[in-house]
Amino acid sequence: MKRFATLGLVLALSACGAARDLKPAAGKPLPVAPYGATATPTPNQLLSASIQARPARSDDLLTSSEERQGNEFDLPPAN
């Protein structure tokens, strides 16, 4: 019985991700153009994240180990 429940759950979840092109509902227009934009964005433009929303990975990687400098203010707590 658990196998059928698991199989049904897997099939239901696999059907959630439809790979068809997105279109506005019948009789409904696309959202209005953003303030300052010259044209209304297409559905694909609305779905793609900008570079600001998904920044690239920083290239500032640690290349070699370095000794940590002493900190004169790193004192043990007073009792």
Helices and strands as residue ranges (DSSP letters): H 2-14, H 43-47
